[in-house]
Amino acid sequence: MADVSNFGKILIFFGVILVTIGILFIFAGKIPWFGKLPGDIYIKKENFVFYFPLATSILLSIVLSIIILFIGRKQ
């Protein structure tokens, strides 16, 4: 019975993560620096646009790693 309880907690955790990501997608256009940091790769030519948010990805990775580190310590 303990396995079902743990599975429920895992589902809630991933649900919270998905909601957080959804909120980020909704408000990402309203944050002026989000996706436009120095280090983000943006190439625009006549019929071609390439965008890779490298610096933004690294920043999000660091922030999420710190959050997960603090969540993991509570258990």
PDB file with one MODEL, atoms N, CA, C and O in Angstrom:
MODEL        1
ATOM      1  N   MET A   1       0.810  -1.189   0.000  1.00  0.00           N
ATOM      2  CA  MET A   1       0.000   0.000   0.000  1.00  0.00           C
ATOM      3  C   MET A   1       0.859   1.261   0.000  1.00  0.00           C
ATOM      4  O   MET A   1       0.419   2.313  -0.464  1.00  0.00           O
ATOM      5  N   ALA A   2       2.070   1.160   0.514  1.00  0.00           N
ATOM      6  CA  ALA A   2       2.960   2.318   0.554  1.00  0.00           C
ATOM      7  C   ALA A   2       3.386   2.731  -0.858  1.00  0.00           C
ATOM      8  O   ALA A   2       3.647   3.908  -1.110  1.00  0.00           O
ATOM      9  N   ASP A   3       3.456   1.768  -1.771  1.00  0.00           N
ATOM     10  CA  ASP A   3       3.866   2.091  -3.138  1.00  0.00           C
ATOM     11  C   ASP A   3       2.853   2.994  -3.823  1.00  0.00           C
ATOM     12  O   ASP A   3       3.233   3.876  -4.592  1.00  0.00           O
ATOM     13  N   VAL A   4       1.569   2.785  -3.555  1.00  0.00           N
ATOM     14  CA  VAL A   4       0.526   3.615  -4.162  1.00  0.00           C
ATOM     15  C   VAL A   4       0.630   5.044  -3.637  1.00  0.00           C
ATOM     16  O   VAL A   4       0.429   5.996  -4.391  1.00  0.00           O
ATOM     17  N   SER A   5       0.941   5.202  -2.359  1.00  0.00           N
ATOM     18  CA  SER A   5       1.085   6.524  -1.767  1.00  0.00           C
ATOM     19  C   SER A   5       2.256   7.271  -2.404  1.00  0.00           C
ATOM     20  O   SER A   5       2.139   8.455  -2.720  1.00  0.00           O
ATOM     21  N   ASN A   6       3.373   6.591  -2.591  1.00  0.00           N
ATOM     22  CA  ASN A   6       4.533   7.206  -3.226  1.00  0.00           C
ATOM     23  C   ASN A   6       4.234   7.566  -4.678  1.00  0.00           C
ATOM     24  O   ASN A   6       4.665   8.612  -5.165  1.00  0.00           O
ATOM     25  N   PHE A   7       3.499   6.701  -5.362  1.00  0.00           N
ATOM     26  CA  PHE A   7       3.146   6.969  -6.755  1.00  0.00           C
ATOM     27  C   PHE A   7       2.272   8.213  -6.849  1.00  0.00           C
ATOM     28  O   PHE A   7       2.432   9.015  -7.768  1.00  0.00           O
ATOM     29  N   GLY A   8       1.353   8.379  -5.910  1.00  0.00           N
ATOM     30  CA  GLY A   8       0.503   9.567  -5.887  1.00  0.00           C
ATOM     31  C   GLY A   8       1.312  10.831  -5.685  1.00  0.00           C
ATOM     32  O   GLY A   8       1.043  11.849  -6.322  1.00  0.00           O
ATOM     33  N   LYS A   9       2.302  10.778  -4.803  1.00  0.00           N
ATOM     34  CA  LYS A   9       3.162  11.937  -4.569  1.00  0.00           C
ATOM     35  C   LYS A   9       3.970  12.281  -5.813  1.00  0.00           C
ATOM     36  O   LYS A   9       4.172  13.453  -6.131  1.00  0.00           O
ATOM     37  N   ILE A  10       4.426  11.253  -6.507  1.00  0.00           N
ATOM     38  CA  ILE A  10       5.194  11.478  -7.739  1.00  0.00           C
ATOM     39  C   ILE A  10       4.306  12.121  -8.799  1.00  0.00           C
ATOM     40  O   ILE A  10       4.743  13.035  -9.498  1.00  0.00           O
ATOM     41  N   LEU A  11       3.070  11.656  -8.927  1.00  0.00           N
ATOM     42  CA  LEU A  11       2.152  12.254  -9.905  1.00  0.00           C
ATOM     43  C   LEU A  11       1.853  13.707  -9.570  1.00  0.00           C
ATOM     44  O   LEU A  11       1.803  14.552 -10.463  1.00  0.00           O
ATOM     45  N   ILE A  12       1.653  14.004  -8.294  1.00  0.00           N
ATOM     46  CA  ILE A  12       1.405  15.388  -7.886  1.00  0.00           C
ATOM     47  C   ILE A  12       2.622  16.251  -8.193  1.00  0.00           C
ATOM     48  O   ILE A  12       2.477  17.372  -8.680  1.00  0.00           O
ATOM     49  N   PHE A  13       3.823  15.740  -7.913  1.00  0.00           N
ATOM     50  CA  PHE A  13       5.052  16.485  -8.183  1.00  0.00           C
ATOM     51  C   PHE A  13       5.170  16.818  -9.659  1.00  0.00           C
ATOM     52  O   PHE A  13       5.440  17.965 -10.017  1.00  0.00           O
ATOM     53  N   PHE A  14       4.971  15.828 -10.522  1.00  0.00           N
ATOM     54  CA  PHE A  14       5.077  16.083 -11.955  1.00  0.00           C
ATOM     55  C   PHE A  14       3.949  16.986 -12.449  1.00  0.00           C
ATOM     56  O   PHE A  14       4.140  17.753 -13.393  1.00  0.00           O
ATOM     57  N   GLY A  15       2.776  16.903 -11.821  1.00  0.00           N
ATOM     58  CA  GLY A  15       1.688  17.810 -12.161  1.00  0.00           C
ATOM     59  C   GLY A  15       2.046  19.252 -11.847  1.00  0.00           C
ATOM     60  O   GLY A  15       1.765  20.152 -12.638  1.00  0.00           O
ATOM     61  N   VAL A  16       2.666  19.474 -10.694  1.00  0.00           N
ATOM     62  CA  VAL A  16       3.097  20.821 -10.317  1.00  0.00           C
ATOM     63  C   VAL A  16       4.157  21.327 -11.287  1.00  0.00           C
ATOM     64  O   VAL A  16       4.142  22.495 -11.676  1.00  0.00           O
ATOM     65  N   ILE A  17       5.066  20.460 -11.672  1.00  0.00           N
ATOM     66  CA  ILE A  17       6.103  20.833 -12.644  1.00  0.00           C
ATOM     67  C   ILE A  17       5.461  21.241 -13.976  1.00  0.00           C
ATOM     68  O   ILE A  17       5.846  22.251 -14.564  1.00  0.00           O
ATOM     69  N   LEU A  18       4.488  20.461 -14.451  1.00  0.00           N
ATOM     70  CA  LEU A  18       3.828  20.783 -15.718  1.00  0.00           C
ATOM     71  C   LEU A  18       3.062  22.098 -15.636  1.00  0.00           C
ATOM     72  O   LEU A  18       3.076  22.883 -16.584  1.00  0.00           O
ATOM     73  N   VAL A  19       2.397  22.343 -14.517  1.00  0.00           N
ATOM     74  CA  VAL A  19       1.677  23.607 -14.355  1.00  0.00           C
ATOM     75  C   VAL A  19       2.660  24.774 -14.350  1.00  0.00           C
ATOM     76  O   VAL A  19       2.392  25.814 -14.951  1.00  0.00           O
ATOM     77  N   THR A  20       3.794  24.606 -13.678  1.00  0.00           N
ATOM     78  CA  THR A  20       4.811  25.653 -13.633  1.00  0.00           C
ATOM     79  C   THR A  20       5.349  25.944 -15.031  1.00  0.00           C
ATOM     80  O   THR A  20       5.517  27.105 -15.405  1.00  0.00           O
ATOM     81  N   ILE A  21       5.616  24.909 -15.792  1.00  0.00           N
ATOM     82  CA  ILE A  21       6.107  25.094 -17.161  1.00  0.00           C
ATOM     83  C   ILE A  21       5.044  25.787 -18.011  1.00  0.00           C
ATOM     84  O   ILE A  21       5.370  26.655 -18.821  1.00  0.00           O
ATOM     85  N   GLY A  22       3.782  25.411 -17.834  1.00  0.00           N
ATOM     86  CA  GLY A  22       2.700  26.063 -18.562  1.00  0.00           C
ATOM     87  C   GLY A  22       2.603  27.543 -18.247  1.00  0.00           C
ATOM     88  O   GLY A  22       2.402  28.363 -19.142  1.00  0.00           O
ATOM     89  N   ILE A  23       2.747  27.886 -16.969  1.00  0.00           N
ATOM     90  CA  ILE A  23       2.719  29.297 -16.567  1.00  0.00           C
ATOM     91  C   ILE A  23       3.896  30.046 -17.175  1.00  0.00           C
ATOM     92  O   ILE A  23       3.751  31.188 -17.608  1.00  0.00           O
ATOM     93  N   LEU A  24       5.065  29.403 -17.208  1.00  0.00           N
ATOM     94  CA  LEU A  24       6.228  30.033 -17.832  1.00  0.00           C
ATOM     95  C   LEU A  24       5.979  30.314 -19.312  1.00  0.00           C
ATOM     96  O   LEU A  24       6.354  31.374 -19.815  1.00  0.00           O
ATOM     97  N   PHE A  25       5.346  29.366 -20.013  1.00  0.00           N
ATOM     98  CA  PHE A  25       5.048  29.580 -21.426  1.00  0.00           C
ATOM     99  C   PHE A  25       4.062  30.727 -21.618  1.00  0.00           C
ATOM    100  O   PHE A  25       4.175  31.492 -22.576  1.00  0.00           O
ATOM    101  N   ILE A  26       3.102  30.848 -20.717  1.00  0.00           N
ATOM    102  CA  ILE A  26       2.115  31.912 -20.838  1.00  0.00           C
ATOM    103  C   ILE A  26       2.758  33.281 -20.619  1.00  0.00           C
ATOM    104  O   ILE A  26       2.494  34.222 -21.367  1.00  0.00           O
ATOM    105  N   PHE A  27       3.605  33.387 -19.587  1.00  0.00           N
ATOM    106  CA  PHE A  27       4.173  34.678 -19.226  1.00  0.00           C
ATOM    107  C   PHE A  27       5.552  34.939 -19.816  1.00  0.00           C
ATOM    108  O   PHE A  27       6.140  35.988 -19.551  1.00  0.00           O
ATOM    109  N   ALA A  28       6.085  34.008 -20.612  1.00  0.00           N
ATOM    110  CA  ALA A  28       7.429  34.170 -21.162  1.00  0.00           C
ATOM    111  C   ALA A  28       7.522  35.399 -22.067  1.00  0.00           C
ATOM    112  O   ALA A  28       8.552  36.074 -22.080  1.00  0.00           O
ATOM    113  N   GLY A  29       6.480  35.694 -22.811  1.00  0.00           N
ATOM    114  CA  GLY A  29       6.500  36.858 -23.704  1.00  0.00           C
ATOM    115  C   GLY A  29       6.429  38.174 -22.949  1.00  0.00           C
ATOM    116  O   GLY A  29       6.778  39.220 -23.495  1.00  0.00           O
ATOM    117  N   LYS A  30       5.984  38.136 -21.704  1.00  0.00           N
ATOM    118  CA  LYS A  30       5.839  39.358 -20.916  1.00  0.00           C
ATOM    119  C   LYS A  30       7.082  39.678 -20.093  1.00  0.00           C
ATOM    120  O   LYS A  30       7.191  40.765 -19.525  1.00  0.00           O
ATOM    121  N   ILE A  31       8.016  38.736 -20.029  1.00  0.00           N
ATOM    122  CA  ILE A  31       9.285  38.978 -19.347  1.00  0.00           C
ATOM    123  C   ILE A  31      10.273  39.423 -20.424  1.00  0.00           C
ATOM    124  O   ILE A  31      10.630  38.624 -21.289  1.00  0.00           O
ATOM    125  N   PRO A  32      10.720  40.676 -20.392  1.00  0.00           N
ATOM    126  CA  PRO A  32      11.490  41.219 -21.516  1.00  0.00           C
ATOM    127  C   PRO A  32      12.832  40.526 -21.767  1.00  0.00           C
ATOM    128  O   PRO A  32      13.274  40.476 -22.914  1.00  0.00           O
ATOM    129  N   TRP A  33      13.481  40.003 -20.761  1.00  0.00           N
ATOM    130  CA  TRP A  33      14.802  39.406 -20.951  1.00  0.00           C
ATOM    131  C   TRP A  33      14.731  37.913 -21.201  1.00  0.00           C
ATOM    132  O   TRP A  33      15.733  37.314 -21.589  1.00  0.00           O
ATOM    133  N   PHE A  34      13.582  37.294 -20.992  1.00  0.00           N
ATOM    134  CA  PHE A  34      13.457  35.838 -21.120  1.00  0.00           C
ATOM    135  C   PHE A  34      13.586  35.436 -22.585  1.00  0.00           C
ATOM    136  O   PHE A  34      12.751  35.808 -23.410  1.00  0.00           O
ATOM    137  N   GLY A  35      14.616  34.688 -22.905  1.00  0.00           N
ATOM    138  CA  GLY A  35      14.850  34.257 -24.278  1.00  0.00           C
ATOM    139  C   GLY A  35      15.660  35.234 -25.100  1.00  0.00           C
ATOM    140  O   GLY A  35      15.877  35.014 -26.292  1.00  0.00           O
ATOM    141  N   LYS A  36      16.111  36.315 -24.478  1.00  0.00           N
ATOM    142  CA  LYS A  36      16.891  37.316 -25.214  1.00  0.00           C
ATOM    143  C   LYS A  36      18.165  37.672 -24.458  1.00  0.00           C
ATOM    144  O   LYS A  36      18.624  38.814 -24.496  1.00  0.00           O
ATOM    145  N   LEU A  37      18.721  36.703 -23.784  1.00  0.00           N
ATOM    146  CA  LEU A  37      19.945  36.936 -23.026  1.00  0.00           C
ATOM    147  C   LEU A  37      21.156  36.932 -23.951  1.00  0.00           C
ATOM    148  O   LEU A  37      21.118  36.325 -25.021  1.00  0.00           O
ATOM    149  N   PRO A  38      22.230  37.606 -23.545  1.00  0.00           N
ATOM    150  CA  PRO A  38      23.472  37.475 -24.306  1.00  0.00           C
ATOM    151  C   PRO A  38      23.926  36.010 -24.252  1.00  0.00           C
ATOM    152  O   PRO A  38      23.992  35.420 -23.173  1.00  0.00           O
ATOM    153  N   GLY A  39      24.223  35.452 -25.362  1.00  0.00           N
ATOM    154  CA  GLY A  39      24.592  34.047 -25.418  1.00  0.00           C
ATOM    155  C   GLY A  39      23.521  33.213 -26.100  1.00  0.00           C
ATOM    156  O   GLY A  39      23.778  32.070 -26.477  1.00  0.00           O
ATOM    157  N   ASP A  40      22.326  33.766 -26.265  1.00  0.00           N
ATOM    158  CA  ASP A  40      21.298  33.084 -27.049  1.00  0.00           C
ATOM    159  C   ASP A  40      21.646  33.253 -28.524  1.00  0.00           C
ATOM    160  O   ASP A  40      22.013  34.344 -28.962  1.00  0.00           O
ATOM    161  N   ILE A  41      21.531  32.185 -29.273  1.00  0.00           N
ATOM    162  CA  ILE A  41      21.928  32.188 -30.675  1.00  0.00           C
ATOM    163  C   ILE A  41      20.713  32.520 -31.542  1.00  0.00           C
ATOM    164  O   ILE A  41      19.692  31.836 -31.473  1.00  0.00           O
ATOM    165  N   TYR A  42      20.823  33.556 -32.345  1.00  0.00           N
ATOM    166  CA  TYR A  42      19.737  34.002 -33.234  1.00  0.00           C
ATOM    167  C   TYR A  42      20.344  34.348 -34.589  1.00  0.00           C
ATOM    168  O   TYR A  42      21.118  35.296 -34.717  1.00  0.00           O
ATOM    169  N   ILE A  43      19.975  33.559 -35.594  1.00  0.00           N
ATOM    170  CA  ILE A  43      20.471  33.789 -36.950  1.00  0.00           C
ATOM    171  C   ILE A  43      19.260  34.002 -37.849  1.00  0.00           C
ATOM    172  O   ILE A  43      18.361  33.162 -37.901  1.00  0.00           O
ATOM    173  N   LYS A  44      19.241  35.136 -38.560  1.00  0.00           N
ATOM    174  CA  LYS A  44      18.125  35.445 -39.452  1.00  0.00           C
ATOM    175  C   LYS A  44      18.681  35.781 -40.826  1.00  0.00           C
ATOM    176  O   LYS A  44      19.506  36.681 -40.979  1.00  0.00           O
ATOM    177  N   LYS A  45      18.212  35.038 -41.823  1.00  0.00           N
ATOM    178  CA  LYS A  45      18.570  35.303 -43.215  1.00  0.00           C
ATOM    179  C   LYS A  45      17.273  35.489 -43.999  1.00  0.00           C
ATOM    180  O   LYS A  45      16.203  35.575 -43.398  1.00  0.00           O
ATOM    181  N   GLU A  46      17.345  35.550 -45.283  1.00  0.00           N
ATOM    182  CA  GLU A  46      16.172  35.845 -46.101  1.00  0.00           C
ATOM    183  C   GLU A  46      14.985  34.926 -45.800  1.00  0.00           C
ATOM    184  O   GLU A  46      13.935  35.402 -45.371  1.00  0.00           O
ATOM    185  N   ASN A  47      15.135  33.640 -46.016  1.00  0.00           N
ATOM    186  CA  ASN A  47      14.044  32.686 -45.819  1.00  0.00           C
ATOM    187  C   ASN A  47      14.334  31.707 -44.695  1.00  0.00           C
ATOM    188  O   ASN A  47      13.801  30.597 -44.682  1.00  0.00           O
ATOM    189  N   PHE A  48      15.161  32.104 -43.768  1.00  0.00           N
ATOM    190  CA  PHE A  48      15.595  31.169 -42.730  1.00  0.00           C
ATOM    191  C   PHE A  48      15.800  31.906 -41.407  1.00  0.00           C
ATOM    192  O   PHE A  48      16.448  32.951 -41.354  1.00  0.00           O
ATOM    193  N   VAL A  49      15.237  31.344 -40.351  1.00  0.00           N
ATOM    194  CA  VAL A  49      15.456  31.880 -39.011  1.00  0.00           C
ATOM    195  C   VAL A  49      15.821  30.710 -38.102  1.00  0.00           C
ATOM    196  O   VAL A  49      15.113  29.704 -38.049  1.00  0.00           O
ATOM    197  N   PHE A  50      16.937  30.858 -37.389  1.00  0.00           N
ATOM    198  CA  PHE A  50      17.377  29.844 -36.436  1.00  0.00           C
ATOM    199  C   PHE A  50      17.546  30.513 -35.079  1.00  0.00           C
ATOM    200  O   PHE A  50      18.251  31.514 -34.956  1.00  0.00           O
ATOM    201  N   TYR A  51      16.898  29.956 -34.067  1.00  0.00           N
ATOM    202  CA  TYR A  51      16.981  30.511 -32.726  1.00  0.00           C
ATOM    203  C   TYR A  51      17.238  29.383 -31.743  1.00  0.00           C
ATOM    204  O   TYR A  51      16.495  28.402 -31.710  1.00  0.00           O
ATOM    205  N   PHE A  52      18.279  29.515 -30.949  1.00  0.00           N
ATOM    206  CA  PHE A  52      18.589  28.543 -29.907  1.00  0.00           C
ATOM    207  C   PHE A  52      18.921  29.305 -28.633  1.00  0.00           C
ATOM    208  O   PHE A  52      19.972  29.942 -28.549  1.00  0.00           O
ATOM    209  N   PRO A  53      18.037  29.249 -27.638  1.00  0.00           N
ATOM    210  CA  PRO A  53      18.250  30.020 -26.405  1.00  0.00           C
ATOM    211  C   PRO A  53      19.252  29.342 -25.472  1.00  0.00           C
ATOM    212  O   PRO A  53      18.859  28.786 -24.446  1.00  0.00           O
ATOM    213  N   LEU A  54      20.513  29.380 -25.808  1.00  0.00           N
ATOM    214  CA  LEU A  54      21.549  28.680 -25.052  1.00  0.00           C
ATOM    215  C   LEU A  54      21.702  29.252 -23.643  1.00  0.00           C
ATOM    216  O   LEU A  54      21.651  28.500 -22.670  1.00  0.00           O
ATOM    217  N   ALA A  55      21.886  30.547 -23.518  1.00  0.00           N
ATOM    218  CA  ALA A  55      22.078  31.162 -22.198  1.00  0.00           C
ATOM    219  C   ALA A  55      20.815  31.037 -21.347  1.00  0.00           C
ATOM    220  O   ALA A  55      20.906  30.804 -20.142  1.00  0.00           O
ATOM    221  N   THR A  56      19.652  31.188 -21.950  1.00  0.00           N
ATOM    222  CA  THR A  56      18.400  31.035 -21.217  1.00  0.00           C
ATOM    223  C   THR A  56      18.245  29.607 -20.720  1.00  0.00           C
ATOM    224  O   THR A  56      17.786  29.391 -19.598  1.00  0.00           O
ATOM    225  N   SER A  57      18.621  28.630 -21.535  1.00  0.00           N
ATOM    226  CA  SER A  57      18.535  27.226 -21.132  1.00  0.00           C
ATOM    227  C   SER A  57      19.467  26.934 -19.959  1.00  0.00           C
ATOM    228  O   SER A  57      19.091  26.218 -19.031  1.00  0.00           O
ATOM    229  N   ILE A  58      20.663  27.478 -19.996  1.00  0.00           N
ATOM    230  CA  ILE A  58      21.615  27.272 -18.907  1.00  0.00           C
ATOM    231  C   ILE A  58      21.092  27.911 -17.629  1.00  0.00           C
ATOM    232  O   ILE A  58      21.178  27.309 -16.559  1.00  0.00           O
ATOM    233  N   LEU A  59      20.553  29.121 -17.723  1.00  0.00           N
ATOM    234  CA  LEU A  59      19.998  29.802 -16.551  1.00  0.00           C
ATOM    235  C   LEU A  59      18.830  29.015 -15.956  1.00  0.00           C
ATOM    236  O   LEU A  59      18.765  28.833 -14.740  1.00  0.00           O
ATOM    237  N   LEU A  60      17.915  28.552 -16.796  1.00  0.00           N
ATOM    238  CA  LEU A  60      16.793  27.755 -16.303  1.00  0.00           C
ATOM    239  C   LEU A  60      17.265  26.450 -15.675  1.00  0.00           C
ATOM    240  O   LEU A  60      16.707  26.010 -14.670  1.00  0.00           O
ATOM    241  N   SER A  61      18.273  25.836 -16.249  1.00  0.00           N
ATOM    242  CA  SER A  61      18.822  24.603 -15.695  1.00  0.00           C
ATOM    243  C   SER A  61      19.393  24.824 -14.302  1.00  0.00           C
ATOM    244  O   SER A  61      19.182  24.006 -13.406  1.00  0.00           O
ATOM    245  N   ILE A  62      20.106  25.912 -14.118  1.00  0.00           N
ATOM    246  CA  ILE A  62      20.686  26.226 -12.805  1.00  0.00           C
ATOM    247  C   ILE A  62      19.578  26.479 -11.784  1.00  0.00           C
ATOM    248  O   ILE A  62      19.632  25.967 -10.666  1.00  0.00           O
ATOM    249  N   VAL A  63      18.581  27.265 -12.168  1.00  0.00           N
ATOM    250  CA  VAL A  63      17.480  27.580 -11.245  1.00  0.00           C
ATOM    251  C   VAL A  63      16.708  26.321 -10.873  1.00  0.00           C
ATOM    252  O   VAL A  63      16.419  26.100  -9.697  1.00  0.00           O
ATOM    253  N   LEU A  64      16.371  25.492 -11.857  1.00  0.00           N
ATOM    254  CA  LEU A  64      15.647  24.259 -11.569  1.00  0.00           C
ATOM    255  C   LEU A  64      16.480  23.288 -10.741  1.00  0.00           C
ATOM    256  O   LEU A  64      15.936  22.585  -9.890  1.00  0.00           O
ATOM    257  N   SER A  65      17.779  23.236 -10.973  1.00  0.00           N
ATOM    258  CA  SER A  65      18.648  22.370 -10.175  1.00  0.00           C
ATOM    259  C   SER A  65      18.667  22.800  -8.712  1.00  0.00           C
ATOM    260  O   SER A  65      18.645  21.955  -7.817  1.00  0.00           O
ATOM    261  N   ILE A  66      18.706  24.098  -8.467  1.00  0.00           N
ATOM    262  CA  ILE A  66      18.688  24.608  -7.092  1.00  0.00           C
ATOM    263  C   ILE A  66      17.347  24.293  -6.424  1.00  0.00           C
ATOM    264  O   ILE A  66      17.309  23.895  -5.260  1.00  0.00           O
ATOM    265  N   ILE A  67      16.254  24.471  -7.158  1.00  0.00           N
ATOM    266  CA  ILE A  67      14.929  24.171  -6.603  1.00  0.00           C
ATOM    267  C   ILE A  67      14.822  22.688  -6.253  1.00  0.00           C
ATOM    268  O   ILE A  67      14.355  22.344  -5.167  1.00  0.00           O
ATOM    269  N   ILE A  68      15.243  21.820  -7.147  1.00  0.00           N
ATOM    270  CA  ILE A  68      15.182  20.377  -6.898  1.00  0.00           C
ATOM    271  C   ILE A  68      16.111  19.983  -5.754  1.00  0.00           C
ATOM    272  O   ILE A  68      15.791  19.075  -4.987  1.00  0.00           O
ATOM    273  N   LEU A  69      17.240  20.644  -5.631  1.00  0.00           N
ATOM    274  CA  LEU A  69      18.151  20.368  -4.524  1.00  0.00           C
ATOM    275  C   LEU A  69      17.473  20.662  -3.187  1.00  0.00           C
ATOM    276  O   LEU A  69      17.585  19.874  -2.248  1.00  0.00           O
ATOM    277  N   PHE A  70      16.767  21.798  -3.100  1.00  0.00           N
ATOM    278  CA  PHE A  70      16.087  22.148  -1.857  1.00  0.00           C
ATOM    279  C   PHE A  70      14.899  21.222  -1.587  1.00  0.00           C
ATOM    280  O   PHE A  70      14.634  20.886  -0.433  1.00  0.00           O
ATOM    281  N   ILE A  71      14.186  20.810  -2.625  1.00  0.00           N
ATOM    282  CA  ILE A  71      13.069  19.876  -2.441  1.00  0.00           C
ATOM    283  C   ILE A  71      13.587  18.530  -1.960  1.00  0.00           C
ATOM    284  O   ILE A  71      12.966  17.897  -1.106  1.00  0.00           O
ATOM    285  N   GLY A  72      14.705  18.091  -2.494  1.00  0.00           N
ATOM    286  CA  GLY A  72      15.275  16.792  -2.119  1.00  0.00           C
ATOM    287  C   GLY A  72      15.787  16.771  -0.690  1.00  0.00           C
ATOM    288  O   GLY A  72      15.797  15.711  -0.064  1.00  0.00           O
ATOM    289  N   ARG A  73      16.209  17.897  -0.158  1.00  0.00           N
ATOM    290  CA  ARG A  73      16.736  17.942   1.209  1.00  0.00           C
ATOM    291  C   ARG A  73      15.644  17.835   2.260  1.00  0.00           C
ATOM    292  O   ARG A  73      15.922  17.419   3.385  1.00  0.00           O
ATOM    293  N   LYS A  74      14.415  18.195   1.930  1.00  0.00           N
ATOM    294  CA  LYS A  74      13.332  18.171   2.893  1.00  0.00           C
ATOM    295  C   LYS A  74      12.914  16.739   3.238  1.00  0.00           C
ATOM    296  O   LYS A  74      12.331  16.504   4.296  1.00  0.00           O
ATOM    297  N   GLN A  75      13.202  15.802   2.372  1.00  0.00           N
ATOM    298  CA  GLN A  75      12.747  14.426   2.610  1.00  0.00           C
ATOM    299  C   GLN A  75      13.732  13.655   3.389  1.00  0.00           C
ATOM    300  O   GLN A  75      13.506  12.480   3.678  1.00  0.00           O
TER     301      GLN A  75
ENDMDL
END
